[in-house]
Amino acid sequence: MTVEGFEAAAEAVLFDMDGTLVDSTAVTVECWTRWAAEYGVGREEFARVHAHGRPSAEIIADLLPAGEVAAANRRIEELEVAAAEGVRVLPGTRELLAALPARRWAVVTSCTAPLAEARLAAAGIEPPELVTADDVARGKPDPEPFALGARRLGAEPGRCVAVEDAPAGLASARAAGMVAIAVATSHSPEALTADVVVTDLRSVRARVEPDGVRLWAGPPLR
């Protein structure tokens, strides 16, 4: 730890997308509200399902019979892809990504590939590697997504830093053996278990080193 709050060397940095790099809250709420109305899912029923940071297919599986999940998942993807232009880049995103060298960072998201690609394109973000829900058998909080992201970059998971905004994603990263930076954009700091918690990516800085990058983050929120 430094007086600024946090310091770590890493072979690579792995970012969640929604709530970490981009803000898709408004369009997500709009799309899922429309989806729920179409499928007769009540507000209270939906609220009981832990949704943020999980693959849509897993969320839907908690709400609908197994035989309806595939079609219902295609429908929410259709709605969200159509609304992708409504996302906005979160503060500090462009500056931090610009400081990272190619092949030293990736995006690891619970979105499907079409949705992730649509949102990243709308935000003008081009990751060297992209891991989506379509690439893994088990989504966050399982470690598989982040472990795959590290592998695609040729990095050891234990030598990577993950940046996340959701408890499910942080659990995934930590289970993969990664240092975790949490951004408190969608949850309170108290709900986030990480090595350091910051307000947003404006609090995170990077410097290129011969074997990777060095990150600073802070001061922490707690």
One Martini backbone bead per residue (centre of mass of N, CA, C, O) as a GRO file, in nm:
protein
  222
    1MET     BB    1   0.099   0.035   0.018
    2THR     BB    2   0.012   0.367  -0.020
    3VAL     BB    3  -0.077   0.688   0.039
    4GLU     BB    4  -0.291   0.662  -0.201
    5GLY     BB    5  -0.371   0.320  -0.132
    6PHE     BB    6  -0.249   0.178  -0.415
    7GLU     BB    7  -0.032  -0.096  -0.546
    8ALA     BB    8   0.044  -0.261  -0.873
    9ALA     BB    9   0.166  -0.528  -1.048
   10ALA     BB   10   0.115  -0.624  -1.404
   11GLU     BB   11   0.052  -0.803  -1.693
   12ALA     BB   12  -0.267  -0.740  -1.660
   13VAL     BB   13  -0.591  -0.589  -1.747
   14LEU     BB   14  -0.929  -0.648  -1.628
   15PHE     BB   15  -1.248  -0.555  -1.759
   16ASP     BB   16  -1.530  -0.458  -1.706
   17MET     BB   17  -1.807  -0.292  -1.839
   18ASP     BB   18  -2.061  -0.252  -1.683
   19GLY     BB   19  -1.990   0.008  -1.451
   20THR     BB   20  -1.680   0.063  -1.550
   21LEU     BB   21  -1.669   0.187  -1.853
   22VAL     BB   22  -1.989   0.189  -1.868
   23ASP     BB   23  -2.318   0.338  -1.889
   24SER     BB   24  -2.630   0.123  -1.887
   25THR     BB   25  -2.868   0.162  -1.690
   26ALA     BB   26  -3.105   0.293  -1.841
   27VAL     BB   27  -3.126   0.083  -2.076
   28THR     BB   28  -3.152  -0.168  -1.900
   29VAL     BB   29  -3.410  -0.095  -1.751
   30GLU     BB   30  -3.585  -0.055  -1.998
   31CYS     BB   31  -3.551  -0.342  -2.122
   32TRP     BB   32  -3.633  -0.516  -1.873
   33THR     BB   33  -3.913  -0.393  -1.839
   34ARG     BB   34  -4.019  -0.483  -2.111
   35TRP     BB   35  -3.960  -0.782  -2.081
   36ALA     BB   36  -4.131  -0.836  -1.825
   37ALA     BB   37  -4.400  -0.759  -1.954
   38GLU     BB   38  -4.395  -0.976  -2.182
   39TYR     BB   39  -4.345  -1.223  -1.945
   40GLY     BB   40  -4.492  -1.165  -1.664
   41VAL     BB   41  -4.289  -1.006  -1.474
   42GLY     BB   42  -4.265  -0.888  -1.177
   43ARG     BB   43  -4.112  -0.663  -0.981
   44GLU     BB   44  -4.068  -0.840  -0.727
   45GLU     BB   45  -3.959  -1.088  -0.872
   46PHE     BB   46  -3.714  -0.944  -0.999
   47ALA     BB   47  -3.589  -0.828  -0.730
   48ARG     BB   48  -3.506  -1.122  -0.616
   49VAL     BB   49  -3.300  -1.110  -0.840
   50HIS     BB   50  -2.967  -1.138  -0.901
   51ALA     BB   51  -2.838  -0.937  -1.174
   52HIS     BB   52  -2.579  -0.798  -1.140
   53GLY     BB   53  -2.316  -0.944  -1.337
   54ARG     BB   54  -2.498  -1.142  -1.489
   55PRO     BB   55  -2.613  -1.351  -1.699
   56SER     BB   56  -2.909  -1.348  -1.862
   57ALA     BB   57  -2.969  -1.655  -1.862
   58GLU     BB   58  -2.956  -1.682  -1.550
   59ILE     BB   59  -3.177  -1.487  -1.479
   60ILE     BB   60  -3.405  -1.623  -1.644
   61ALA     BB   61  -3.386  -1.905  -1.501
   62ASP     BB   62  -3.511  -1.766  -1.230
   63LEU     BB   63  -3.806  -1.688  -1.388
   64LEU     BB   64  -3.825  -1.931  -1.595
   65PRO     BB   65  -3.880  -2.180  -1.771
   66ALA     BB   66  -3.659  -2.372  -1.940
   67GLY     BB   67  -3.814  -2.363  -2.226
   68GLU     BB   68  -3.792  -2.021  -2.231
   69VAL     BB   69  -3.500  -1.909  -2.215
   70ALA     BB   70  -3.382  -1.881  -2.501
   71ALA     BB   71  -3.595  -1.684  -2.619
   72ALA     BB   72  -3.575  -1.471  -2.392
   73ASN     BB   73  -3.274  -1.409  -2.441
   74ARG     BB   74  -3.303  -1.308  -2.729
   75ARG     BB   75  -3.489  -1.070  -2.657
   76ILE     BB   76  -3.301  -0.905  -2.469
   77GLU     BB   77  -3.079  -0.874  -2.676
   78GLU     BB   78  -3.243  -0.720  -2.886
   79LEU     BB   79  -3.312  -0.478  -2.706
   80GLU     BB   80  -3.014  -0.395  -2.623
   81VAL     BB   81  -2.888  -0.356  -2.900
   82ALA     BB   82  -3.091  -0.130  -2.992
   83ALA     BB   83  -2.985   0.050  -2.717
   84ALA     BB   84  -2.666   0.102  -2.727
   85GLU     BB   85  -2.651   0.418  -2.784
   86GLY     BB   86  -2.716   0.483  -2.463
   87VAL     BB   87  -2.439   0.475  -2.385
   88ARG     BB   88  -2.171   0.573  -2.154
   89VAL     BB   89  -1.881   0.702  -2.065
   90LEU     BB   90  -1.685   0.682  -1.804
   91PRO     BB   91  -1.494   0.825  -1.592
   92GLY     BB   92  -1.151   0.759  -1.698
   93THR     BB   93  -1.147   0.551  -1.928
   94ARG     BB   94  -0.980   0.674  -2.163
   95GLU     BB   95  -0.721   0.737  -2.004
   96LEU     BB   96  -0.653   0.450  -1.906
   97LEU     BB   97  -0.652   0.298  -2.177
   98ALA     BB   98  -0.430   0.483  -2.310
   99ALA     BB   99  -0.202   0.377  -2.092
  100LEU     BB  100  -0.234   0.101  -2.230
  101PRO     BB  101  -0.108  -0.157  -2.378
  102ALA     BB  102  -0.112  -0.375  -2.600
  103ARG     BB  103  -0.195  -0.687  -2.463
  104ARG     BB  104  -0.274  -0.564  -2.146
  105TRP     BB  105  -0.590  -0.582  -2.218
  106ALA     BB  106  -0.940  -0.647  -2.117
  107VAL     BB  107  -1.272  -0.770  -2.166
  108VAL     BB  108  -1.507  -0.882  -1.901
  109THR     BB  109  -1.831  -1.012  -1.970
  110SER     BB  110  -2.186  -1.099  -1.928
  111CYS     BB  111  -2.234  -1.052  -2.202
  112THR     BB  112  -2.299  -1.088  -2.503
  113ALA     BB  113  -2.146  -1.045  -2.794
  114PRO     BB  114  -2.343  -0.852  -2.943
  115LEU     BB  115  -2.374  -0.655  -2.703
  116ALA     BB  116  -2.081  -0.584  -2.645
  117GLU     BB  117  -2.014  -0.481  -2.930
  118ALA     BB  118  -2.227  -0.255  -2.936
  119ARG     BB  119  -2.131  -0.094  -2.685
  120LEU     BB  120  -1.836  -0.052  -2.762
  121ALA     BB  121  -1.891   0.094  -3.027
  122ALA     BB  122  -2.057   0.329  -2.902
  123ALA     BB  123  -1.794   0.406  -2.712
  124GLY     BB  124  -1.511   0.356  -2.864
  125ILE     BB  125  -1.417   0.055  -2.786
  126GLU     BB  126  -1.101  -0.149  -2.836
  127PRO     BB  127  -1.029  -0.448  -2.749
  128PRO     BB  128  -0.791  -0.691  -2.769
  129GLU     BB  129  -0.995  -0.844  -2.571
  130LEU     BB  130  -1.300  -1.061  -2.555
  131VAL     BB  131  -1.519  -1.160  -2.292
  132THR     BB  132  -1.809  -1.362  -2.288
  133ALA     BB  133  -2.083  -1.557  -2.234
  134ASP     BB  134  -2.013  -1.728  -2.502
  135ASP     BB  135  -1.714  -1.839  -2.381
  136VAL     BB  136  -1.868  -1.976  -2.135
  137ALA     BB  137  -2.005  -2.202  -1.897
  138ARG     BB  138  -1.932  -1.999  -1.652
  139GLY     BB  139  -2.024  -1.738  -1.483
  140LYS     BB  140  -2.049  -1.498  -1.293
  141PRO     BB  141  -1.863  -1.589  -1.005
  142ASP     BB  142  -1.695  -1.746  -1.169
  143PRO     BB  143  -1.354  -1.772  -1.280
  144GLU     BB  144  -1.355  -1.825  -1.590
  145PRO     BB  145  -1.359  -1.545  -1.732
  146PHE     BB  146  -1.085  -1.434  -1.615
  147ALA     BB  147  -0.905  -1.672  -1.690
  148LEU     BB  148  -0.950  -1.640  -1.996
  149GLY     BB  149  -0.845  -1.355  -2.029
  150ALA     BB  150  -0.557  -1.417  -1.942
  151ARG     BB  151  -0.495  -1.637  -2.150
  152ARG     BB  152  -0.534  -1.454  -2.407
  153LEU     BB  153  -0.280  -1.268  -2.296
  154GLY     BB  154  -0.055  -1.452  -2.157
  155ALA     BB  155  -0.143  -1.461  -1.850
  156GLU     BB  156  -0.133  -1.469  -1.515
  157PRO     BB  157  -0.380  -1.444  -1.294
  158GLY     BB  158  -0.186  -1.367  -1.041
  159ARG     BB  159  -0.081  -1.112  -1.254
  160CYS     BB  160  -0.361  -0.970  -1.221
  161VAL     BB  161  -0.601  -0.706  -1.279
  162ALA     BB  162  -0.922  -0.626  -1.162
  163VAL     BB  163  -1.214  -0.443  -1.286
  164GLU     BB  164  -1.504  -0.362  -1.079
  165ASP     BB  165  -1.871  -0.323  -0.969
  166ALA     BB  166  -1.944  -0.625  -0.881
  167PRO     BB  167  -1.973  -0.888  -0.673
  168ALA     BB  168  -1.961  -1.114  -0.888
  169GLY     BB  169  -1.699  -1.013  -1.028
  170LEU     BB  170  -1.514  -1.008  -0.779
  171ALA     BB  171  -1.541  -1.307  -0.717
  172SER     BB  172  -1.422  -1.405  -0.982
  173ALA     BB  173  -1.143  -1.270  -0.962
  174ARG     BB  174  -1.056  -1.385  -0.685
  175ALA     BB  175  -1.087  -1.688  -0.770
  176ALA     BB  176  -0.852  -1.639  -0.996
  177GLY     BB  177  -0.621  -1.461  -0.824
  178MET     BB  178  -0.690  -1.158  -0.826
  179VAL     BB  179  -0.661  -0.842  -0.821
  180ALA     BB  180  -0.896  -0.591  -0.684
  181ILE     BB  181  -1.088  -0.332  -0.835
  182ALA     BB  182  -1.331  -0.107  -0.715
  183VAL     BB  183  -1.626   0.049  -0.842
  184ALA     BB  184  -1.872   0.288  -0.710
  185THR     BB  185  -2.131   0.293  -0.941
  186SER     BB  186  -2.360   0.051  -0.831
  187HIS     BB  187  -2.234   0.037  -0.540
  188SER     BB  188  -2.154   0.022  -0.235
  189PRO     BB  189  -1.863  -0.006  -0.070
  190GLU     BB  190  -1.975  -0.224   0.139
  191ALA     BB  191  -2.047  -0.435  -0.113
  192LEU     BB  192  -1.726  -0.438  -0.170
  193THR     BB  193  -1.480  -0.691  -0.241
  194ALA     BB  194  -1.149  -0.556  -0.216
  195ASP     BB  195  -0.837  -0.406  -0.229
  196VAL     BB  196  -0.995  -0.159  -0.365
  197VAL     BB  197  -1.195   0.147  -0.340
  198VAL     BB  198  -1.351   0.351  -0.589
  199THR     BB  199  -1.533   0.572  -0.761
  200ASP     BB  200  -1.344   0.575  -1.026
  201LEU     BB  201  -1.110   0.587  -1.294
  202ARG     BB  202  -0.976   0.857  -1.192
  203SER     BB  203  -0.823   0.683  -0.949
  204VAL     BB  204  -0.665   0.547  -1.191
  205ARG     BB  205  -0.326   0.450  -1.266
  206ALA     BB  206  -0.069   0.418  -1.532
  207ARG     BB  207   0.240   0.224  -1.606
  208VAL     BB  208   0.479   0.133  -1.813
  209GLU     BB  209   0.650  -0.182  -1.826
  210PRO     BB  210   0.844  -0.436  -1.936
  211ASP     BB  211   0.626  -0.662  -1.783
  212GLY     BB  212   0.394  -0.422  -1.796
  213VAL     BB  213   0.212  -0.283  -1.523
  214ARG     BB  214   0.140   0.004  -1.316
  215LEU     BB  215  -0.077   0.058  -1.037
  216TRP     BB  216  -0.293   0.321  -0.918
  217ALA     BB  217  -0.506   0.368  -0.617
  218GLY     BB  218  -0.670   0.665  -0.507
  219PRO     BB  219  -0.830   0.710  -0.259
  220PRO     BB  220  -1.006   0.525  -0.067
  221LEU     BB  221  -1.339   0.474   0.056
  222ARG     BB  222  -1.220   0.240   0.292
   0.00000   0.00000   0.00000
